[in-house]
Amino acid sequence: MNRRGFIFSNIVASGLLGNDSFAQSGPWPNRPIKIIVPFPPGTANDIAARVLAQNFAPQLNQPVLVENHTGAGGTIGVTTASQMKNGHTLLLASTAMTIAPHFSDVKYDVSRDFDAIGMISIFPGLLVVPANSKYTSLNEVLADARARPGQVICGTGGPGSSSHLAAELFMGLANISLLLVPYKGEGALVPDLLSGTVSIGVVNLPSILRFVRSGQLRALAVAASQPHSDLPGIRTFESLGIPKMEVLGWVVLLAAKGIPSEDLANLERMLAKALSTPEIAKTLVTAGINPVEGGRAKTEDFIKSQGQHWGQLIRSRNIKAE
């Protein structure tokens, strides 16, 4: 090996290629870009990341790779991305990143470690029951829960998940007590909802939309301020007598610190253009992700407000993620 090859090999081995100053020599981007997804392949978030990767790559003249770093309710993926400040790492982030810091000493800080690029989608939680359930309305669920405190089984995506917090919010606002049964994610919960093992669930729309459309699950109420376009005829909790029952799931695109500000602005424009492309929008809508507009400033404000919202609920109900 000649001297130049020896030096380069040692740079690679020592990890200096990940250093910001090295990575930013020359116009950005000067090597492949990664999009970290904190959830498994095939999920709505993963689908969104792969669609965007295909759209971004030819515009940036670099490969855009999607990597799934799963576990701990999404915390592993967010933490991984926060440590990759090499100027070439993006994160497809969701609700969990603002919930986890209220339960544990996470190793990331959203404002310190990330720059916002833009919103991708905002979607509501949905109160659903099995297709053959005895419940045909929200009022019937409430009546049974009040007649049998702590006995109506409500499945959640696990301690500290958004569906767990949604169930806690529901109980607090409706003044009822449910038997909360945790699962390892909403994907694990859905089969027991379909079979009737679980009586009810307040679940993120992308997780269950196709089952509602097929008639395998029955939607009783939307946890949002307005009805949802994909659910004609399904009323909001507020219109049914439970105000402030708003549970929003969301997907945003962030960048780990290190990308120049002018290039962040370019990514913001690329994202907005991609989401307005009919083919991309159709793919996302099919996965239960309705594209929304929202640039960098709006995204930062939204994430901050969501963290405050969930933090207040967690403290007021003394919720534990265990």
Backbone torsions as a table, in degrees:
resi	resn	phi	psi	omega
1	MET	NA	131.5	178.7
2	ASN	-76.7	174.6	-174.5
3	ARG	-61.4	-42.3	-178.1
4	ARG	-63.9	-42.8	179.6
5	GLY	-64.4	-37.9	179.7
6	PHE	-64.1	-44.1	-179.9
7	ILE	-63.2	-44.7	-178.9
8	PHE	-63.4	-40.2	179.0
9	SER	-60.5	-39.9	179.8
10	ASN	-71.4	-31.4	174.8
11	ILE	-63.1	-46.2	179.5
12	VAL	-61.7	-47.2	-176.6
13	ALA	-62.9	-34.0	-176.9
14	SER	-84.4	-5.7	177.5
15	GLY	82.7	11.4	-177.0
16	LEU	-69.8	-15.4	176.1
17	LEU	-65.4	-20.1	178.4
18	GLY	-86.4	-5.1	-178.1
19	ASN	-70.0	138.7	-175.1
20	ASP	-57.5	-45.2	-175.3
21	SER	-65.3	-37.3	178.4
22	PHE	-69.1	-44.6	-175.6
23	ALA	-65.1	-28.8	-172.5
24	GLN	-94.5	8.4	175.4
25	SER	-70.9	123.5	-177.1
26	GLY	91.3	170.0	-178.4
27	PRO	-60.6	144.5	176.8
28	TRP	-86.1	140.9	-7.8
29	PRO	-86.8	146.9	-179.9
30	ASN	-113.8	14.7	173.3
31	ARG	-164.3	173.7	-176.9
32	PRO	-56.5	148.6	178.6
33	ILE	-105.9	141.2	176.5
34	LYS	-108.6	139.3	168.4
35	ILE	-111.0	113.4	178.5
36	ILE	-84.3	129.2	176.5
37	VAL	-116.7	121.3	-176.0
38	PRO	-79.7	10.3	-176.8
39	PHE	-132.1	165.1	-172.2
40	PRO	-67.1	161.0	173.8
41	PRO	-58.5	144.9	177.5
42	GLY	92.5	-13.5	177.1
43	THR	-75.4	166.5	-179.5
44	ALA	-58.7	-41.5	179.3
45	ASN	-62.1	-41.4	-179.7
46	ASP	-65.5	-41.2	177.9
47	ILE	-60.4	-44.5	179.2
48	ALA	-60.5	-43.8	-179.3
49	ALA	-61.7	-42.7	-176.8
50	ARG	-71.0	-35.6	176.1
51	VAL	-64.5	-44.4	179.8
52	LEU	-67.5	-37.4	178.9
53	ALA	-60.1	-43.9	179.4
54	GLN	-64.3	-34.9	-179.5
55	ASN	-76.0	-39.1	-175.6
56	PHE	-74.0	-37.3	-169.9
57	ALA	-54.0	-52.0	-178.3
58	PRO	-66.2	-27.6	179.7
59	GLN	-74.4	-31.3	-178.3
60	LEU	-94.9	-7.9	-178.3
61	ASN	57.2	34.0	176.4
62	GLN	-145.4	149.4	172.5
63	PRO	-61.5	142.7	174.0
64	VAL	-118.8	111.5	-172.0
65	LEU	-102.8	139.8	176.9
66	VAL	-103.6	127.4	177.4
67	GLU	-122.4	130.7	178.2
68	ASN	-97.0	116.9	176.0
69	HIS	-117.8	95.2	-169.8
70	THR	-100.7	165.1	174.6
71	GLY	120.3	156.1	177.0
72	ALA	56.3	39.6	177.3
73	GLY	63.3	26.0	179.8
74	GLY	100.6	-11.1	-175.5
75	THR	-65.5	-35.4	-178.8
76	ILE	-62.4	-44.7	179.9
77	GLY	-64.2	-43.3	179.4
78	VAL	-64.4	-43.4	179.3
79	THR	-62.7	-43.4	178.8
80	THR	-58.1	-47.9	-179.0
81	ALA	-64.3	-37.0	-177.7
82	SER	-64.7	-23.3	-177.9
83	GLN	-93.8	-1.2	-177.1
84	MET	-106.3	61.1	-178.9
85	LYS	-83.9	62.0	-176.5
86	ASN	-106.6	6.8	179.0
87	GLY	79.5	6.0	-177.8
88	HIS	-139.2	27.8	-177.7
89	THR	-125.3	127.0	175.5
90	LEU	-112.2	161.9	179.3
91	LEU	-134.8	127.6	171.0
92	LEU	-90.4	98.1	-170.8
93	ALA	-99.2	157.9	179.7
94	SER	-144.5	-173.2	-171.8
95	THR	-47.4	-39.8	-172.9
96	ALA	-57.0	-30.6	-174.9
97	MET	-66.8	-23.8	177.9
98	THR	-94.6	-10.6	178.7
99	ILE	-89.4	-45.0	-173.4
100	ALA	-54.0	-40.7	-178.5
101	PRO	-61.7	-18.4	179.3
102	HIS	-82.4	-11.4	-177.6
103	PHE	-112.1	-24.4	-176.1
104	SER	-149.7	167.1	-179.7
105	ASP	-85.4	78.4	-177.3
106	VAL	-69.6	160.0	-175.3
107	LYS	-96.0	13.5	178.6
108	TYR	-127.3	157.2	172.6
109	ASP	-132.3	122.1	-171.4
110	VAL	-57.1	-51.1	-176.8
111	SER	-70.2	-30.8	-178.9
112	ARG	-77.6	-37.7	-168.8
113	ASP	-102.1	-11.5	-174.0
114	PHE	-134.9	152.9	168.5
115	ASP	-113.4	138.2	178.1
116	ALA	-75.3	145.4	171.7
117	ILE	-111.6	-47.6	177.4
118	GLY	171.4	168.4	176.1
119	MET	-76.9	151.1	171.8
120	ILE	-115.5	-48.0	-178.9
121	SER	-159.2	151.0	168.8
122	ILE	-129.8	131.6	-177.0
123	PHE	-142.1	154.5	-175.1
124	PRO	-89.2	164.1	164.3
125	GLY	-79.6	158.8	-175.1
126	LEU	-138.6	127.7	174.1
127	LEU	-78.9	117.5	-178.2
128	VAL	-127.3	155.0	175.3
129	VAL	-135.3	161.5	176.5
130	PRO	-59.4	154.9	-177.8
131	ALA	-58.9	-33.3	-178.3
132	ASN	-96.3	16.2	-177.9
133	SER	-64.7	151.0	174.6
134	LYS	-72.6	-16.1	-180.0
135	TYR	-84.6	126.1	176.3
136	THR	-116.8	-1.3	-179.8
137	SER	-154.7	162.4	175.5
138	LEU	-61.2	-40.6	-179.1
139	ASN	-59.7	-35.4	178.9
140	GLU	-68.8	-37.3	175.6
141	VAL	-63.2	-46.7	-179.1
142	LEU	-62.3	-42.9	-179.0
143	ALA	-62.9	-41.8	-179.1
144	ASP	-69.7	-40.1	179.8
145	ALA	-64.4	-34.5	179.4
146	ARG	-78.1	-28.9	177.4
147	ALA	-78.0	-27.7	-177.4
148	ARG	-131.1	70.7	-177.1
149	PRO	-55.4	131.2	176.3
150	GLY	73.9	12.8	-177.2
151	GLN	-115.1	-22.4	177.0
152	VAL	-73.4	122.5	-173.7
153	ILE	-83.0	122.0	177.6
154	CYS	-118.2	118.0	179.1
155	GLY	-83.1	146.3	176.6
156	THR	-132.1	165.9	178.3
157	GLY	-80.6	13.3	177.6
158	GLY	115.1	161.7	-179.3
159	PRO	-56.7	129.1	178.9
160	GLY	82.0	-0.2	178.4
161	SER	-78.0	165.4	179.6
162	SER	-64.1	-34.1	178.4
163	SER	-71.6	-30.2	173.7
164	HIS	-65.4	-47.0	179.7
165	LEU	-66.0	-35.0	177.1
166	ALA	-62.5	-41.5	178.5
167	ALA	-65.3	-40.1	177.7
168	GLU	-64.1	-42.7	177.8
169	LEU	-62.2	-43.1	178.4
170	PHE	-59.5	-47.3	180.0
171	MET	-62.3	-42.1	-178.4
172	GLY	-66.2	-45.5	-177.8
173	LEU	-71.4	-34.6	-177.9
174	ALA	-91.6	-6.1	-178.3
175	ASN	56.7	52.0	178.0
176	ILE	-129.6	167.4	175.9
177	SER	-124.7	125.5	178.8
178	LEU	-115.6	158.9	173.0
179	LEU	-91.2	103.3	-177.2
180	LEU	-83.7	125.9	179.5
181	VAL	-116.3	114.2	-176.6
182	PRO	-83.0	144.5	173.8
183	TYR	-123.7	168.2	178.4
184	LYS	-87.4	69.8	179.8
185	GLY	98.9	158.7	-179.4
186	GLU	-67.2	-28.0	177.3
187	GLY	-61.5	-35.2	177.8
188	ALA	-78.0	-26.4	-179.8
189	LEU	-73.6	-39.5	-171.5
190	VAL	-54.5	-44.4	179.9
191	PRO	-57.2	-36.9	179.1
192	ASP	-76.3	-24.9	170.2
193	LEU	-68.4	-43.1	-179.5
194	LEU	-63.7	-38.4	-176.7
195	SER	-80.7	-16.4	-177.9
196	GLY	92.1	1.4	176.0
197	THR	-60.9	-35.5	176.0
198	VAL	-105.8	135.7	-175.0
199	SER	-77.7	-43.3	-177.4
200	ILE	-145.2	167.2	172.5
201	GLY	-160.0	146.4	171.1
202	VAL	-108.6	99.4	-165.0
203	VAL	-119.7	148.2	176.2
204	ASN	-59.2	138.0	-175.3
205	LEU	-52.9	-47.3	-177.5
206	PRO	-59.6	-27.3	-177.9
207	SER	-70.5	-26.7	-170.8
208	ILE	-130.9	2.6	-175.2
209	LEU	-57.7	-44.9	-176.8
210	ARG	-65.2	-29.1	179.4
211	PHE	-77.1	-30.4	174.0
212	VAL	-70.3	-42.9	179.1
213	ARG	-62.4	-36.1	-178.1
214	SER	-83.2	-7.6	-180.0
215	GLY	87.0	6.7	179.8
216	GLN	-79.3	-23.1	173.6
217	LEU	-127.3	151.9	179.7
218	ARG	-112.0	124.5	178.1
219	ALA	-88.9	133.3	-177.9
220	LEU	-112.3	-27.5	-178.9
221	ALA	-162.4	147.8	178.5
222	VAL	-102.8	129.2	-179.0
223	ALA	-90.1	67.0	-180.0
224	ALA	-153.3	169.2	-178.1
225	SER	-75.1	-21.2	-179.5
226	GLN	-132.5	152.0	173.6
227	PRO	-58.5	159.6	-177.5
228	HIS	-102.5	140.1	-175.9
229	SER	-62.0	-27.6	179.6
230	ASP	-81.8	-4.9	-174.5
231	LEU	-130.2	64.5	-178.7
232	PRO	-60.4	132.8	178.2
233	GLY	90.5	-10.0	178.8
234	ILE	-92.4	119.0	-174.9
235	ARG	-85.2	164.2	178.3
236	THR	-81.2	158.8	174.1
237	PHE	-56.2	-42.8	-176.2
238	GLU	-61.5	-43.1	-179.9
239	SER	-68.2	-17.4	179.6
240	LEU	-99.9	9.2	172.3
241	GLY	107.0	4.5	178.6
242	ILE	-122.3	87.0	179.8
243	PRO	-69.1	157.3	177.0
244	LYS	71.0	8.2	176.4
245	MET	-85.6	78.7	180.0
246	GLU	-121.1	120.7	179.7
247	VAL	-128.0	108.9	-176.9
248	LEU	-107.6	125.7	166.3
249	GLY	-93.4	156.3	-178.1
250	TRP	-157.4	159.1	177.0
251	VAL	-133.4	129.7	178.9
252	VAL	-133.0	160.9	175.3
253	LEU	-109.6	123.7	178.8
254	LEU	-120.1	165.6	174.0
255	ALA	-124.2	132.8	170.5
256	ALA	-62.7	142.3	-176.9
257	LYS	-50.3	142.3	177.4
258	GLY	132.1	-15.3	178.1
259	ILE	-86.4	130.9	-179.0
260	PRO	-57.3	149.0	-174.2
261	SER	-60.6	-38.0	-179.9
262	GLU	-66.9	-30.2	178.9
263	ASP	-79.7	-30.2	171.5
264	LEU	-61.9	-40.6	178.4
265	ALA	-63.9	-37.2	178.0
266	ASN	-67.0	-41.4	177.1
267	LEU	-63.3	-37.6	176.6
268	GLU	-59.0	-45.5	178.7
269	ARG	-66.0	-41.0	179.6
270	MET	-62.9	-41.0	-180.0
271	LEU	-64.4	-46.8	-179.7
272	ALA	-60.1	-42.3	179.5
273	LYS	-65.7	-41.0	179.8
274	ALA	-62.1	-44.3	-176.9
275	LEU	-68.4	-20.7	178.2
276	SER	-90.8	-4.3	177.9
277	THR	-75.3	124.6	-173.9
278	PRO	-54.4	-41.2	-177.3
279	GLU	-66.2	-42.1	179.7
280	ILE	-68.4	-45.0	179.1
281	ALA	-58.4	-40.8	-179.7
282	LYS	-64.0	-42.3	178.8
283	THR	-62.1	-43.2	-179.0
284	LEU	-68.5	-42.2	179.6
285	VAL	-62.0	-39.3	178.1
286	THR	-61.1	-32.9	179.1
287	ALA	-84.0	1.1	179.7
288	GLY	90.2	11.7	-179.9
289	ILE	-111.3	103.3	176.6
290	ASN	-85.4	117.8	-177.9
291	PRO	-60.4	142.8	176.6
292	VAL	-130.3	157.2	177.5
293	GLU	-88.5	146.9	177.2
294	GLY	166.5	113.4	-178.5
295	GLY	-84.8	-162.1	-171.1
296	ARG	-63.5	-47.6	-176.6
297	ALA	-65.1	-44.5	-179.9
298	LYS	-62.8	-39.2	-179.3
299	THR	-65.0	-44.1	178.8
300	GLU	-60.9	-44.6	-179.9
301	ASP	-65.4	-39.7	-178.7
302	PHE	-64.8	-46.4	-180.0
303	ILE	-60.3	-43.2	178.9
304	LYS	-61.1	-45.5	-178.9
305	SER	-66.0	-35.2	178.3
306	GLN	-67.3	-40.1	177.2
307	GLY	-61.6	-40.8	178.9
308	GLN	-67.3	-40.1	-179.5
309	HIS	-60.7	-50.5	-177.4
310	TRP	-71.4	-34.6	177.9
311	GLY	-61.6	-41.6	178.4
312	GLN	-62.8	-43.1	178.8
313	LEU	-63.5	-45.5	-178.1
314	ILE	-60.3	-42.6	179.7
315	ARG	-70.4	-42.5	-175.2
316	SER	-66.9	-32.5	-179.8
317	ARG	-103.8	3.9	178.3
318	ASN	51.9	50.1	-176.9
319	ILE	-79.1	136.8	178.8
320	LYS	-115.8	140.3	178.2
321	ALA	-94.8	63.8	-179.1
322	GLU	-152.4	NA	NA
